[in-house]
């Protein structure tokens, strides 16, 4: 299908929009088959389920196109990382709604998460840099304000909240991916764990370097120690 179509830009290999549009069209065609043709051909529903047959046929064709396209994109990375991530969520939703319950796929581990893995790793690498930037900014702002407690009853300051808000957002994205391939999912989590470890060690290092300047102030010293302890607890 991919080779026989050209998007409006005339360069389908430089965008993932075609793959998104093709998936949307595929869903509409499957729904049409289910709503229009199934009622007409339902005399022998056990022998012929038009909706399931349509979903399997279209998925097999789309899957082949997706594999080829993502293989080419993995070599060029011409699109933004967010474009590939958004495409993943669309493909995952399609697979979950139309494919995973089909007889020929119900016990199979899907291949498509592996094809997206290079782009997810790029996203995690970008998140690594972004998390470190947020850490440095949050700590410097916190330091400039005197490490004020994040709330009236809090024993830690705002930098802990800011840093882990960012890390939790990234973790939530990984969880929402619901990667159905255990090996690929483990690979993603291992990469995220490296970011988590990097941020925690960097935060502890910052506190260690500054602690000597606040050790005579019992309140601030306690807040700094609580910051480190809270970061360990949150993890």
C-alpha positions, 0 to 999 in steps of 0.5 A: 500500500505504501509504495502505491501512495504518495502524500500531499508533499510528494515525499512520504518517506520524510513524514509519518503523516501518511502512516497515520492517515493510512491507519485512520482510513484502515479503521474506517474501512474495518468499521464499515465492513463490520456495520454494513457487510456483517449484517448481510453475511451473518447467516453463518457467523461462526464460519464467517466474521467479516469484521475479524477477517477485515481487521486481520487482512488490513493489519497484515498489509499495514504491518508490512508497510509499517515495518519497511517505513520505520526501518527507513526512518530509523536510518534517517530520523527525518522527523521529530521524536514526538512524531514517532511517539505519537504514531506508536500510540496510534498503532498500539491503540489500533492493535489493541482494539482490532487485532490482539483478540483475533484468533491468530494473534491472541497468543502472539507477541506483536512485533511492532514495538521492536520497530519503534524501539530506536525512536523510543530510545531517542525520546529517552535520550532527550528526556535524559538531557531534559531531566538534567536541565530541570534538575540544575534549574530547579536546584539553583532556584531552590538554592537562591530562595533559601531552600524553602519548604515546598509547603507549610508542613513539608520537610523538603524543598521545591527542587525535589518536587520539580525534579520528580514531577518531570521524572514521573511524567516520563515514567507515565508515558512509558506506562501508557505505552503498554508495550506488549513485548516484554523484552522491548518493555524491559529495554525501555525501563532499563534505559529510563532507570539509567536516567533516574540513577543519573539524576539522583546521583547528580542531585546528591552531589549538588547537595553534598557540595553545598551542605558544608555552607549550611551545616551550621543552620540546623533547619536548612541542614535538615531540609537538605538531608530530607531532600536526599531522603525524600528523593530515595523514598520517591524512587 
